[in-house]
């Protein structure tokens, strides 16, 4: 099911305002639960987790910063 431009903008806002903070809390809690690894490994894990959270949502974020493709450009 393809999402409209407006729906993708709304979902991206929900993901960024609610999903990302929840993901950060889960990631930090999981790292604390596993024990504190050496500093460089910990930084590497956080960097990897920082990229991994966005992978399932690529289709939602793609093109959201662009102008609405369905909107007519002749209107002023």
Backbone torsions as a table, in degrees:
resi	resn	phi	psi	omega
1	UNK	NA	122.5	179.9
2	UNK	-85.0	135.6	178.7
3	UNK	-90.1	144.2	175.8
4	UNK	-72.2	168.2	179.7
5	UNK	-60.6	-44.6	179.6
6	UNK	-63.3	-40.9	179.9
7	UNK	-65.4	-40.8	178.4
8	UNK	-64.5	-38.0	177.3
9	UNK	-64.5	-42.6	179.9
10	UNK	-65.9	-45.7	-179.9
11	UNK	-65.1	-36.9	178.5
12	UNK	-64.6	-37.1	176.9
13	UNK	-65.6	-43.2	178.3
14	UNK	-63.0	-43.1	-179.4
15	UNK	-63.8	-42.9	-177.8
16	UNK	-72.8	-36.2	-176.2
17	UNK	-86.1	-30.1	-178.1
18	UNK	-112.5	-45.6	-174.7
19	UNK	-71.7	-43.6	-177.6
20	UNK	-65.4	-46.0	176.2
21	UNK	-61.7	-37.2	177.4
22	UNK	-64.8	-40.2	178.4
23	UNK	-64.2	-39.7	179.1
24	UNK	-63.0	-43.7	179.0
25	UNK	-62.3	-43.6	179.3
26	UNK	-64.7	-42.1	-179.3
27	UNK	-65.1	-44.6	179.8
28	UNK	-67.2	-40.1	177.8
29	UNK	-62.9	-42.4	179.2
30	UNK	-64.7	-41.2	178.5
31	UNK	-65.3	-38.9	177.6
32	UNK	-68.2	-36.7	-179.5
33	UNK	-67.5	-35.7	-179.4
34	UNK	-76.2	-15.0	-176.3
35	UNK	100.6	159.0	-175.9
36	UNK	-87.5	111.9	176.6
37	UNK	-79.1	175.0	174.8
38	UNK	-56.1	153.3	-171.1
39	UNK	-55.0	-47.7	-177.0
40	UNK	-65.2	-36.6	177.1
41	UNK	-68.4	-40.8	178.8
42	UNK	-62.0	-43.4	177.5
43	UNK	-63.0	-42.4	178.5
44	UNK	-62.3	-40.5	178.4
45	UNK	-64.4	-43.7	179.6
46	UNK	-65.7	-37.2	176.6
47	UNK	-64.9	-44.7	178.4
48	UNK	-62.0	-43.9	178.3
49	UNK	-65.6	-30.9	177.2
50	UNK	-64.7	-33.6	176.3
51	UNK	-82.2	-36.5	-174.5
52	UNK	-66.5	-29.6	-176.7
53	UNK	-65.6	-30.3	-174.8
54	UNK	-85.5	-18.7	-175.8
55	UNK	-57.2	-44.9	179.6
56	UNK	-68.9	-15.9	-174.9
57	UNK	-108.2	15.1	-179.4
58	UNK	-56.3	-42.1	-177.1
59	UNK	-66.8	-26.9	179.0
60	UNK	-75.5	-42.6	-175.2
61	UNK	-81.7	-17.5	-175.2
62	UNK	-65.5	119.1	175.8
63	UNK	81.4	4.7	-177.1
64	UNK	-68.5	-31.4	-179.6
65	UNK	-79.1	-7.1	179.9
66	UNK	-88.0	169.5	175.7
67	UNK	-68.7	154.2	179.9
68	UNK	-62.0	118.6	-177.8
69	UNK	-68.6	-22.4	-179.0
70	UNK	-85.4	-14.5	-178.0
71	UNK	-77.7	137.0	179.7
72	UNK	-74.1	128.8	-177.4
73	UNK	-79.3	-9.5	-178.1
74	UNK	-79.0	-15.9	179.5
75	UNK	-72.7	140.7	177.5
76	UNK	-127.0	NA	NA
